[in-house]
Amino acid sequence: MNKGIGIALIVIGIVLVVYGINASDSASSGVSRIFTGAPTNKTLWLLLGGAGSAIVGAVMTFRPSGKV
């Protein structure tokens, strides 16, 4: 069960990172970078949430189950 959830989290994480990369190339993110030097909050949340989800999913998937 944990491996299935882990794989799902990896897939969700990858999708969020891809959306975050696409959002970082958007016009609003470009304007935000001009004035503040940083991308929009939406872009940051997508990238950080995706990376976190993928890391948690990888740990859940590849961690030994402990069952004998």
MARBA-3410 file (N, C-alpha, C, O; in Angstrom, 1 decimal):
68
0.8,-1.2,0.0,0.0,0.0,0.0,0.9,1.3,0.0,0.6,2.2,-0.7 ~ 1.9,1.3,0.8,2.8,2.4,0.9,3.5,2.7,-0.4,3.8,3.8,-0.8 ~ 3.9,1.6,-1.1,4.6,1.8,-2.4,3.7,2.4,-3.4,4.1,3.2,-4.2 ~ 2.4,2.0,-3.4,1.4,2.6,-4.3,1.3,4.1,-4.1,1.2,4.9,-5.0 ~ 1.1,4.5,-2.8,1.0,5.9,-2.4,2.3,6.6,-2.8,2.2,7.8,-3.2
3.4,6.0,-2.5,4.7,6.6,-2.9,4.9,6.9,-4.3,5.3,8.0,-4.7 ~ 4.5,5.9,-5.2,4.6,6.1,-6.6,3.6,7.2,-7.1,4.0,8.1,-7.9 ~ 2.4,7.3,-6.5,1.5,8.3,-6.8,2.0,9.7,-6.4,1.9,10.7,-7.2 ~ 2.7,9.8,-5.3,3.3,11.1,-4.8,4.4,11.5,-5.8,4.6,12.7,-6.0 ~ 5.2,10.5,-6.2,6.3,10.8,-7.2,5.7,11.4,-8.5,6.2,12.4,-9.0
4.6,10.8,-9.0,4.0,11.3,-10.2,3.4,12.7,-10.0,3.6,13.5,-10.9 ~ 2.7,12.9,-8.9,2.1,14.2,-8.6,3.2,15.2,-8.5,3.1,16.3,-9.0 ~ 4.3,14.9,-7.8,5.4,15.8,-7.7,6.0,16.2,-9.0,6.3,17.4,-9.2 ~ 6.2,15.2,-9.9,6.7,15.5,-11.2,5.8,16.5,-12.0,6.3,17.4,-12.7 ~ 4.5,16.2,-11.9,3.5,17.0,-12.6,3.6,18.5,-12.1,3.5,19.4,-12.8
3.6,18.6,-10.7,3.7,19.9,-10.1,5.0,20.7,-10.5,4.9,21.9,-10.8 ~ 6.1,20.0,-10.6,7.3,20.6,-11.0,7.2,21.1,-12.4,7.7,22.2,-12.8 ~ 6.7,20.3,-13.3,6.5,20.7,-14.7,5.6,21.9,-14.8,5.9,22.8,-15.6 ~ 4.5,21.9,-14.1,3.6,23.1,-14.1,4.4,24.3,-13.5,4.2,25.5,-14.0 ~ 5.2,24.1,-12.5,6.0,25.2,-11.9,7.0,25.8,-12.9,7.2,27.0,-13.0
7.6,24.9,-13.7,8.6,25.4,-14.7,7.8,26.2,-15.8,8.3,27.2,-16.2 ~ 6.7,25.7,-16.2,5.9,26.4,-17.2,5.4,27.8,-16.6,5.4,28.8,-17.3 ~ 5.0,27.8,-15.3,4.6,29.0,-14.7,5.8,30.0,-14.6,5.5,31.2,-14.7 ~ 7.0,29.5,-14.4,8.1,30.4,-14.3,8.4,31.1,-15.6,9.1,32.2,-15.7 ~ 8.0,30.5,-16.7,8.2,31.1,-18.1,7.0,32.0,-18.5,7.0,32.6,-19.6
6.0,32.2,-17.6,4.9,33.0,-18.0,5.2,34.5,-17.9,6.2,34.9,-17.3 ~ 4.3,35.3,-18.5,4.5,36.8,-18.5,4.4,37.4,-17.2,5.2,38.3,-16.8 ~ 3.5,36.9,-16.3,3.3,37.5,-15.0,4.6,37.2,-14.1,4.9,38.0,-13.3 ~ 5.1,36.0,-14.3,6.4,35.7,-13.5,7.5,36.6,-14.0,8.4,37.0,-13.2 ~ 7.6,36.8,-15.3,8.6,37.7,-15.8,8.5,39.1,-15.3,9.5,39.7,-14.9
7.3,39.7,-15.2,7.0,41.0,-14.7,7.4,41.0,-13.2,8.0,42.0,-12.7 ~ 7.0,40.0,-12.5,7.4,39.9,-11.1,8.9,39.9,-10.9,9.4,40.5,-9.9 ~ 9.6,39.1,-11.7,11.0,39.1,-11.6,11.7,40.4,-11.9,12.7,40.7,-11.3 ~ 11.1,41.2,-12.8,11.6,42.5,-13.1,11.6,43.5,-11.8,12.5,44.2,-11.5 ~ 10.4,43.4,-11.1,10.2,44.4,-10.0,10.7,43.8,-8.7,11.2,44.6,-7.9
10.6,42.5,-8.5,11.0,42.0,-7.1,12.3,41.2,-7.2,12.9,40.9,-6.2 ~ 12.7,40.7,-8.4,13.8,39.8,-8.5,13.5,38.4,-8.2,14.4,37.5,-8.2 ~ 12.2,38.1,-8.0,11.8,36.7,-7.7,10.6,36.3,-8.5,9.8,37.2,-8.9 ~ 10.4,35.1,-8.8,9.2,34.7,-9.5,7.9,34.8,-8.6,8.1,35.1,-7.4 ~ 6.8,34.6,-9.2,5.5,34.7,-8.4,5.4,33.6,-7.4,6.1,32.6,-7.4
4.6,33.9,-6.4,4.3,32.9,-5.3,3.8,31.6,-5.8,4.2,30.5,-5.3 ~ 2.9,31.7,-6.8,2.4,30.5,-7.4,3.5,29.6,-8.0,3.4,28.4,-7.8 ~ 4.4,30.2,-8.6,5.5,29.4,-9.2,6.3,28.7,-8.1,6.7,27.6,-8.2 ~ 6.6,29.5,-7.1,7.4,28.9,-6.0,6.7,27.8,-5.3,7.3,26.8,-5.0 ~ 5.4,28.0,-5.0,4.6,26.9,-4.4,4.5,25.6,-5.2,4.6,24.5,-4.7
4.4,25.8,-6.5,4.3,24.7,-7.4,5.7,23.9,-7.4,5.7,22.7,-7.3 ~ 6.8,24.6,-7.5,8.1,24.0,-7.5,8.4,23.4,-6.2,8.9,22.2,-6.2 ~ 8.2,24.1,-5.1,8.5,23.5,-3.8,7.6,22.3,-3.4,8.0,21.3,-2.9 ~ 6.3,22.5,-3.7,5.4,21.4,-3.4,5.7,20.2,-4.3,5.6,19.0,-3.8 ~ 6.0,20.4,-5.5,6.3,19.3,-6.4,7.6,18.5,-5.9,7.6,17.3,-5.9
8.6,19.3,-5.6,9.9,18.7,-5.1,9.6,17.9,-3.8,10.1,16.8,-3.6 ~ 8.9,18.5,-2.9,8.6,17.9,-1.6,7.8,16.6,-1.8,8.1,15.6,-1.2 ~ 6.8,16.7,-2.6,6.0,15.5,-2.9,6.8,14.4,-3.5,6.7,13.2,-3.2 ~ 7.7,14.7,-4.5,8.5,13.7,-5.1,9.5,13.1,-4.1,9.7,11.9,-4.2 ~ 10.0,13.9,-3.2,11.0,13.4,-2.2,10.3,12.4,-1.3,10.8,11.3,-1.0
9.1,12.8,-0.7,8.4,12.0,0.2,7.9,10.7,-0.5,8.0,9.6,0.1 ~ 7.5,10.8,-1.8,7.1,9.6,-2.5,8.3,8.7,-2.7,8.1,7.5,-2.7 ~ 9.5,9.2,-3.0,10.7,8.4,-3.2,11.0,7.7,-1.9,11.4,6.5,-1.9 ~ 11.0,8.4,-0.8,11.3,7.7,0.5,10.3,6.6,0.8,10.6,5.5,1.2 ~ 9.0,6.9,0.5,8.0,5.9,0.8,8.1,4.7,-0.1,7.9,3.5,0.3
8.5,4.9,-1.4,8.6,3.8,-2.3,9.9,3.0,-2.1,9.8,1.7,-2.2 ~ 11.0,3.6,-1.8,12.3,2.9,-1.8,12.7,2.5,-0.4,13.8,1.9,-0.2 ~ 12.0,2.9,0.6,12.3,2.5,2.0,12.0,1.0,2.2,10.9,0.6,1.8 ~ 12.8,0.3,2.9,12.5,-1.1,3.2,11.2,-1.1,4.1,11.0,-0.3,5.0 ~ 10.3,-2.1,3.9,9.1,-2.1,4.6,9.2,-2.6,6.0,8.4,-2.3,6.9
10.3,-3.3,6.3,10.5,-3.8,7.7,9.7,-5.1,8.0,9.9,-5.6,9.1 ~ 9.0,-5.6,7.1,8.2,-6.8,7.3,9.2,-8.0,6.9,9.9,-7.9,6.0 ~ 9.0,-9.1,7.7,9.9,-10.2,7.5,9.1,-11.3,6.8,9.6,-12.4,6.6
END
